[in-house]
């Protein structure tokens, strides 16, 4: 329908398409919600962290496509580069993402995903702003550096965001979470491409790319704000069930620490192990509360014969 608006199709056809979309979409969604193993696991969107992470993924890919689809027109029509040269000039973006993503994978174990993701989106926003300032006098090196900046920011964001998506879904639903991740990527790319067509049809040609990049910055800024403010806030508001789940994971970590660090006088090592174990699973706990949970877990383990492995298999029902 948006593509029809971009190409100025007849409004009665567009309205008909919209009506069909609403009818078919409503039927499909209602049918999927009633399935035990749906192809489109919309029930996962009931999890606030998962829902917001999917939204930020859509925003990031929308911003990416707004830039990647509109820039070739600027490079060819304004700067006069050939098709081959235009393709080569765009290469720094994916190359920078290729190198930034593994670095983000290393850092996500040491830096909170919300902080790392917001840094990535911040760099991405700066890169898009820098690209919107390009003019007919811009050098090839200047263009490549700005594109590389966008690629670095995009790569630093995607890894922690994808990690949050998978971690926030139940373990047995990891396949569905991966599917929703792919859907978010495709939806963002489709929306971004369609918006480029829409903006190019309504904006003066010489300003079209600039407007697309500004629009991309808006989407990237939304993703950054959600990542740095909204998601950490929601994570801090744990429900009673989530608190029970966290206590269960602390029991598992304490049990493993007791088996790894046997003997007296190794309390600091055990606590460090528990902290690292929880951090790797993106479970944030206030240190004062953690001390109380560890004491409770130790007391519970002293009156139980379950090992860490048995806790993982049978203790989940208790927690």
C-alpha positions as CSV (number, residue, x, y, z in Angstrom):
1,X,0.0,0.0,0.0
2,X,2.8,2.4,0.9
3,X,4.5,1.5,-2.4
4,X,1.2,2.3,-4.2
5,X,1.2,5.8,-2.5
6,X,4.8,6.3,-3.7
7,X,3.8,5.5,-7.3
8,X,0.6,7.6,-7.1
9,X,-1.7,4.7,-7.8
10,X,-5.5,5.2,-7.8
11,X,-6.8,5.8,-4.3
12,X,-9.7,3.3,-4.6
13,X,-7.2,0.5,-5.3
14,X,-5.0,1.6,-2.4
15,X,-8.1,1.6,0.0
16,X,-9.1,-1.9,-1.3
17,X,-5.6,-3.2,-0.6
18,X,-5.7,-1.7,2.9
19,X,-9.0,-3.3,3.6
20,X,-7.8,-6.7,2.4
21,X,-4.7,-6.3,4.5
22,X,-6.7,-5.6,7.6
23,X,-9.1,-8.6,7.0
24,X,-6.4,-11.1,6.1
25,X,-4.0,-9.8,8.8
26,X,-6.6,-10.0,11.6
27,X,-7.6,-13.5,10.6
28,X,-4.0,-14.7,10.4
29,X,-3.0,-13.1,13.7
30,X,-6.0,-14.5,15.6
31,X,-5.3,-18.0,14.1
32,X,-1.6,-17.9,15.1
33,X,-2.4,-16.8,18.7
34,X,-4.5,-20.0,19.0
35,X,-1.8,-22.3,17.8
36,X,0.4,-24.2,20.3
37,X,3.4,-23.9,18.0
38,X,2.7,-20.9,15.8
39,X,4.7,-20.1,12.7
40,X,4.5,-16.5,13.8
41,X,5.1,-16.6,17.6
42,X,3.3,-13.3,18.4
43,X,2.8,-14.5,22.0
44,X,6.5,-13.8,22.7
45,X,5.6,-10.1,22.2
46,X,3.9,-10.2,25.5
47,X,7.3,-10.2,27.1
48,X,8.2,-6.4,27.4
49,X,11.9,-6.7,26.9
50,X,11.4,-9.0,23.9
51,X,8.8,-6.6,22.4
52,X,11.0,-3.5,22.7
53,X,14.1,-5.3,21.4
54,X,12.2,-6.4,18.3
55,X,11.0,-2.8,17.9
56,X,14.6,-1.4,18.1
57,X,15.7,-4.0,15.5
58,X,13.0,-2.9,13.1
59,X,14.0,0.7,13.6
60,X,17.7,0.0,13.0
61,X,17.1,-1.9,9.8
62,X,14.6,0.8,8.6
63,X,17.3,3.4,9.2
64,X,19.9,1.3,7.4
65,X,17.8,0.8,4.3
66,X,16.8,4.5,4.2
67,X,20.5,5.3,3.9
68,X,21.7,2.3,1.7
69,X,18.9,2.8,-0.9
70,X,19.0,6.6,-1.2
71,X,22.8,7.1,-1.2
72,X,23.4,5.6,-4.7
73,X,21.2,8.2,-6.2
74,X,23.3,11.0,-4.6
75,X,26.6,9.4,-5.5
76,X,25.6,9.0,-9.1
77,X,23.3,12.0,-9.8
78,X,25.1,14.6,-7.7
79,X,28.7,13.5,-7.5
80,X,28.7,11.9,-11.0
81,X,30.2,8.5,-10.0
82,X,29.6,5.4,-12.2
83,X,27.6,2.4,-11.1
84,X,30.8,0.4,-10.4
85,X,32.3,3.3,-8.4
86,X,29.1,3.7,-6.4
87,X,29.1,0.1,-5.4
88,X,32.7,0.3,-4.3
89,X,32.0,3.5,-2.3
90,X,29.3,1.7,-0.4
91,X,31.6,-1.2,0.6
92,X,33.1,0.4,3.8
93,X,29.7,0.1,5.5
94,X,29.4,-3.7,5.4
95,X,33.1,-4.2,5.9
96,X,33.0,-2.0,9.1
97,X,30.0,-4.0,10.3
98,X,31.9,-7.3,9.6
99,X,34.7,-6.2,11.9
100,X,32.5,-4.5,14.5
101,X,30.1,-7.4,15.1
102,X,32.8,-9.8,16.6
103,X,34.1,-7.0,18.8
104,X,30.6,-6.4,20.0
105,X,30.3,-10.2,20.7
106,X,33.4,-10.0,22.9
107,X,32.2,-6.8,24.7
108,X,28.6,-8.0,25.3
109,X,30.0,-10.4,28.0
110,X,31.7,-7.4,29.8
111,X,29.4,-4.4,29.1
112,X,25.7,-4.3,29.7
113,X,23.9,-4.9,26.4
114,X,21.7,-1.8,26.8
115,X,24.8,0.4,27.2
116,X,26.7,-1.2,24.3
117,X,23.7,-1.1,22.1
118,X,23.0,2.5,22.8
119,X,26.6,3.4,22.1
120,X,26.3,1.6,18.7
121,X,23.1,3.4,17.9
122,X,24.7,6.7,18.9
123,X,27.6,6.1,16.6
124,X,25.1,5.1,13.9
125,X,23.2,8.4,14.3
126,X,26.4,10.4,14.1
127,X,27.3,8.6,10.9
128,X,23.9,9.3,9.3
129,X,24.2,12.9,10.3
130,X,27.7,13.1,8.7
131,X,26.3,11.5,5.5
132,X,23.5,14.0,5.4
133,X,26.2,16.8,5.3
134,X,27.8,15.5,2.1
135,X,27.9,17.9,-0.8
136,X,29.2,18.0,-4.4
137,X,32.7,18.8,-3.1
138,X,33.0,15.8,-0.7
139,X,36.0,13.6,-1.3
140,X,36.0,9.8,-1.7
141,X,37.9,9.4,1.6
142,X,35.3,11.6,3.4
143,X,32.5,9.4,2.0
144,X,34.2,6.2,3.0
145,X,34.9,7.3,6.5
146,X,31.3,8.4,7.1
147,X,30.0,5.1,5.7
148,X,32.4,3.1,7.9
149,X,31.2,5.1,10.9
150,X,27.7,4.0,10.2
151,X,28.8,0.4,9.8
152,X,30.7,0.4,13.1
153,X,27.6,1.7,14.9
154,X,25.3,-0.7,13.2
155,X,27.6,-3.7,14.1
156,X,28.0,-2.6,17.7
157,X,24.2,-2.4,18.1
158,X,23.0,-5.6,16.4
159,X,25.0,-8.1,18.5
160,X,23.8,-7.0,22.0
161,X,20.3,-6.4,20.7
162,X,20.1,-9.9,19.2
163,X,21.5,-11.3,22.4
164,X,18.8,-9.5,24.4
165,X,16.1,-10.9,22.1
166,X,17.3,-14.5,22.5
167,X,17.9,-14.2,26.3
168,X,14.6,-12.6,27.1
169,X,12.6,-15.4,25.5
170,X,12.0,-18.8,27.3
171,X,14.8,-21.3,26.4
172,X,12.3,-23.7,24.8
173,X,11.1,-20.9,22.5
174,X,14.6,-19.9,21.2
175,X,13.6,-21.1,17.7
176,X,10.6,-18.8,17.7
177,X,12.7,-15.9,19.0
178,X,15.2,-16.4,16.1
179,X,12.3,-16.4,13.7
180,X,10.9,-13.1,15.1
181,X,14.4,-11.7,14.8
182,X,14.4,-12.5,11.1
183,X,10.9,-11.1,10.7
184,X,12.0,-7.8,12.4
185,X,15.0,-7.6,10.0
186,X,12.8,-8.2,6.9
187,X,10.1,-5.8,8.1
188,X,12.6,-3.1,8.8
189,X,14.3,-3.5,5.4
190,X,10.9,-3.5,3.6
191,X,9.7,-0.4,5.5
192,X,13.0,1.4,4.9
193,X,13.0,0.6,1.1
194,X,9.3,1.6,0.8
195,X,9.9,4.9,2.7
196,X,12.7,5.7,0.2
197,X,10.3,5.3,-2.7
198,X,7.7,7.4,-0.9
199,X,10.1,10.2,0.0
200,X,11.6,10.3,-3.4
201,X,8.1,10.7,-5.0
202,X,7.1,13.6,-2.7
203,X,10.4,15.5,-2.1
204,X,12.4,17.5,-4.6
205,X,15.1,15.3,-6.2
206,X,18.1,17.3,-5.0
207,X,16.9,17.0,-1.4
208,X,15.6,13.4,-1.5
209,X,18.7,11.7,-0.2
210,X,19.1,14.3,2.6
211,X,15.5,13.8,3.7
212,X,15.9,10.0,3.7
213,X,19.0,10.3,5.9
214,X,17.3,12.6,8.3
215,X,14.4,10.2,8.5
216,X,16.9,7.4,9.1
217,X,18.4,9.4,12.0
218,X,14.9,9.7,13.6
219,X,14.5,5.9,13.5
220,X,18.0,5.3,14.8
221,X,17.4,7.8,17.6
222,X,14.2,6.0,18.6
223,X,16.1,2.7,18.8
224,X,18.9,4.4,20.9
225,X,16.4,5.9,23.3
226,X,14.6,2.6,23.8
227,X,17.9,0.8,24.2
228,X,19.5,3.1,26.8
229,X,16.4,4.2,28.8
230,X,13.3,2.1,28.3
231,X,14.7,-1.4,28.3
232,X,16.9,-1.0,31.4
233,X,14.0,0.7,33.2
234,X,11.7,-2.3,32.5
235,X,14.4,-4.7,33.4
236,X,14.6,-3.1,36.8
237,X,10.9,-3.6,37.5
238,X,10.9,-7.3,38.0
239,X,7.6,-9.0,38.8
240,X,7.2,-11.5,41.6
241,X,7.5,-14.4,39.1
242,X,10.7,-12.9,37.7
243,X,12.1,-12.5,41.2
244,X,11.4,-16.2,41.9
245,X,13.1,-17.1,38.6
246,X,16.2,-15.1,39.5
247,X,16.3,-16.7,42.9
248,X,16.3,-20.1,41.2
249,X,19.2,-19.1,38.9
250,X,21.1,-17.9,41.9
251,X,20.7,-21.3,43.5
252,X,22.0,-22.9,40.4
253,X,25.1,-20.6,40.3
254,X,25.7,-21.0,44.0
255,X,25.5,-24.8,43.7
256,X,28.0,-24.8,40.8
257,X,30.3,-22.4,42.8
258,X,30.2,-24.7,45.8
259,X,31.4,-27.7,43.7
260,X,34.1,-25.7,41.9
261,X,35.6,-23.9,44.9
262,X,35.6,-26.5,47.7
263,X,37.1,-25.7,51.1
264,X,36.8,-22.8,53.5
265,X,38.0,-19.2,53.0
266,X,37.0,-19.1,49.3
267,X,33.8,-17.0,49.7
268,X,35.1,-14.2,47.5
269,X,35.9,-16.6,44.7
270,X,32.4,-18.1,44.9
271,X,30.7,-14.8,44.9
272,X,32.8,-13.6,41.9
273,X,31.8,-16.8,40.1
274,X,28.1,-16.2,40.8
275,X,28.3,-12.6,39.6
276,X,30.0,-13.6,36.4
277,X,27.6,-16.5,35.8
278,X,24.6,-14.1,36.2
279,X,26.2,-11.4,34.1
280,X,26.7,-13.8,31.2
281,X,23.0,-14.5,31.2
282,X,22.2,-10.8,31.4
283,X,20.6,-11.2,34.9
284,X,21.0,-7.9,36.8
285,X,20.7,-8.1,40.5
286,X,21.4,-5.4,43.1
287,X,24.5,-6.4,45.1
288,X,22.7,-6.1,48.5
289,X,19.9,-8.3,47.3
290,X,22.4,-10.7,45.7
291,X,24.1,-11.2,49.1
292,X,20.8,-12.0,50.7
293,X,20.0,-14.4,47.8
294,X,23.3,-16.1,48.1
295,X,22.9,-16.6,51.8
296,X,19.4,-18.0,51.2
297,X,20.7,-20.3,48.5
298,X,23.5,-21.6,50.7
299,X,21.0,-22.3,53.5
300,X,18.7,-24.0,51.0
301,X,21.6,-26.1,49.6
302,X,22.7,-27.2,53.0
303,X,19.3,-28.7,53.5
304,X,19.2,-30.2,50.0
305,X,21.0,-32.9,48.2
306,X,20.5,-31.5,44.7
307,X,23.6,-30.7,42.5
308,X,23.8,-27.8,40.0
309,X,23.0,-30.3,37.2
310,X,20.0,-31.6,39.0
311,X,18.8,-28.0,39.7
312,X,18.9,-27.2,36.0
313,X,16.7,-30.3,35.2
314,X,14.4,-30.5,38.1
315,X,14.8,-27.3,40.1
316,X,13.2,-25.2,37.3
317,X,9.8,-26.4,38.4
318,X,10.4,-25.2,41.9
319,X,11.7,-21.8,40.7
